[in-house]
Amino acid sequence: MPTSSLTALSAVALRRLIGRKEISPVALLEDVIARIEAVNPAVNAIAARGYERARAEARAAEAAVLRGEPLGPLHGLPVGIKDLEETAGLLTTHGSPLHRDRIPEADDGSVANVRAAGGIVVAKTNTPEFGAGANTRNAVFGATGNPFDPSLNAGGSSGGSAAALATDMLPLCTGSDMGGSLRIPAALCGVVGFRPSPGLVSMETRQLGWSPLSVVGPMARTVEDTRLLLAAQVGVDPRDPLAFPLDADAARRARPVDLARLRVAWTTDFGGAADAGRVPDAGRVPMSREIAETLRARMARLAPLFAACDEIALDFSGADAVFDVMRALSFVARHAEAHRADPDSLGPNVRANYEMGAGLGLADVARAHADQTRLFRRFQEVYRDYDLLIAPVTPVSPFPWTRLYLEELEGTRLRNYYHWLAPTYYVTLVTNPAVAIPCGRDPRGMPFGLQLVGRVRGDLALLDAAQALEETLATMEDLGRPRPDPAVLAIPRPDLTAIVTAPPPPGAIAGRAGGP
């Protein structure tokens, strides 16, 4: 199915054309709506639609352009909002039957910022129930299929946003990230997902206000477009105790980066480097040989670009147990009331996280905080010698969406339903900003992403480096952003919209943090 000339353009190009009066926000919106209605049946990325209000806002945006009024950075651009974020007057379900009919009265702060910048909220994008897990499927809207093969997982929990971007349904989408929910779907769908430093995009809805795990951030098809949305999302909200300021113009405009001056470290599994031996109990993420070797081959091709490109040993011992506790705490804070009223009202992933947290004691929590601090301090030593760390985003190529999660890898049973997210949740724990960018395809022909990790609060320097590397990858054979086959997107997949409920899988999560 062909992409229209407008929906295929970058967000930056579209905004430039709107400002020059060369395209109409009304015409752009209608192209986007037509694209959604034509393509979404193949992947089921879109949840609630807000077409009526969007059309009124597009007409107002066009009138403002014609009157010569000052225009915001997103003026007239259609935007998709992840269904975990509150949108005034537009259905917000969080992927849960508990909120199947819920229409908020007010926007979340970051959504309000997007609207204030001129963005037009067209639709909500699909997410797993309360964002729990990296497989975007729920009992309200069904599953989201991967645009390259809709029978496979699109990632999560921002899978709807990633699939909508990859299929040119929307030029910009929001996402959120605790254990990798911006980065994983971006990598699996061949787009860009940026996890900013905690507090850079204010998140006043975080129940545990001082916890750095959950963030809101931008997704797009290029780093440049991602920066455009980030510049609209940033802003200090006094309700977020972690909030800190960033100049929006600085976020939007890249500074030139000479890749030949960058010192790059890389790892396949966050453990010992291949030629440096293993650090005992150093922590090692689950990683398939296929993905590890793919990264190794990519780094061999990229090494001549940099001043240094070294595989390094890392020590993340104890990281899994720390994440168990810190993640569970957020679920206890969020879902205690629903669990007391009816545990069965929560899906298997959410319930498992809540029940782990309910079984924790004060000593467990204190130990996790202390260990997270230790991990943070040790990881920052990497940046004494290097400017950037490159790692895999996911340990495997996309698997069928009918599998709730990855149970085992390379013959080893994984600890719980989210253990396969370790390549991203290790980075979450140390709070450094990270971005996933496309880097060709994996051996199975699916998108392959690089995870770039910057210095603490070095968001802009990271984005500058990512944009420079992305532009270089586009010139290298087979390393640019892949595109889905239009023929695949022309086939409706009604199975994706089926209700996908399931009982809690046995052994889905340990009863206590750190268990088997």
HELIX and SHEET records of a PDB file:
HELIX    1   1 ALA A   11  GLY A   19  1                                   9    
HELIX    2   2 PRO A   25  VAL A   43  1                                  19    
HELIX    3   3 TYR A   51  ARG A   67  1                                  17    
HELIX    4   4 PRO A   97  HIS A   99  5                                   3    
HELIX    5   5 GLY A  109  ALA A  116  1                                   8    
HELIX    6   6 GLU A  129  GLY A  131  5                                   3    
HELIX    7   7 GLY A  159  ALA A  166  1                                   8    
HELIX    8   8 ARG A  183  CYS A  189  1                                   7    
HELIX    9   9 VAL A  223  GLN A  233  1                                  11    
HELIX   10  10 ALA A  248  ARG A  252  1                                   5    
HELIX   11  11 LEU A  259  ARG A  261  5                                   3    
HELIX   12  12 ARG A  289  LEU A  302  1                                  14    
HELIX   13  13 ALA A  303  LEU A  305  5                                   3    
HELIX   14  14 ALA A  319  ALA A  341  1                                  23    
HELIX   15  15 PRO A  343  SER A  345  5                                   3    
HELIX   16  16 PRO A  348  ALA A  358  1                                  11    
HELIX   17  17 LEU A  362  PHE A  379  1                                  18    
HELIX   18  18 GLN A  380  ARG A  384  5                                   5    
HELIX   19  19 HIS A  419  LEU A  421  5                                   3    
HELIX   20  20 ALA A  422  VAL A  430  1                                   9    
HELIX   21  21 ASP A  459  LEU A  473  1                                  15    
HELIX   22  22 PRO A  486  LEU A  489  1                                   4    
HELIX   23  23 PRO A  494  THR A  497  5                                   4    
SHEET    1   A11 ILE A  46  ARG A  49  0                                        
SHEET    2   A11 ILE A 120  THR A 125 -1                                        
SHEET    3   A11 PRO A  78  LYS A  82  1                                        
SHEET    4   A11 LEU A 172  ASP A 177  1                                        
SHEET    5   A11 VAL A 215  ALA A 220 -1                                        
SHEET    6   A11 VAL A 192  ARG A 195 -1                                        
SHEET    7   A11 ALA A 434  ARG A 441 -1                                        
SHEET    8   A11 PRO A 447  VAL A 453 -1                                        
SHEET    9   A11 LEU A 388  PRO A 392 -1                                        
SHEET   10   A11 ARG A 263  TRP A 266  1                                        
SHEET   11   A11 ALA A 308  GLU A 311  1                                        
SHEET    1   B 2 ARG A 137  ASN A 138  0                                        
SHEET    2   B 2 GLY A 142  ALA A 143 -1                                        
SHEET    1   C 2 GLY A 145  ASN A 146  0                                        
SHEET    2   C 2 ASP A 149  ASN A 153 -1                                        
SHEET    1   D 2 GLU A 408  LEU A 409  0                                        
SHEET    2   D 2 THR A 412  ARG A 413 -1                                        
END                                                                             
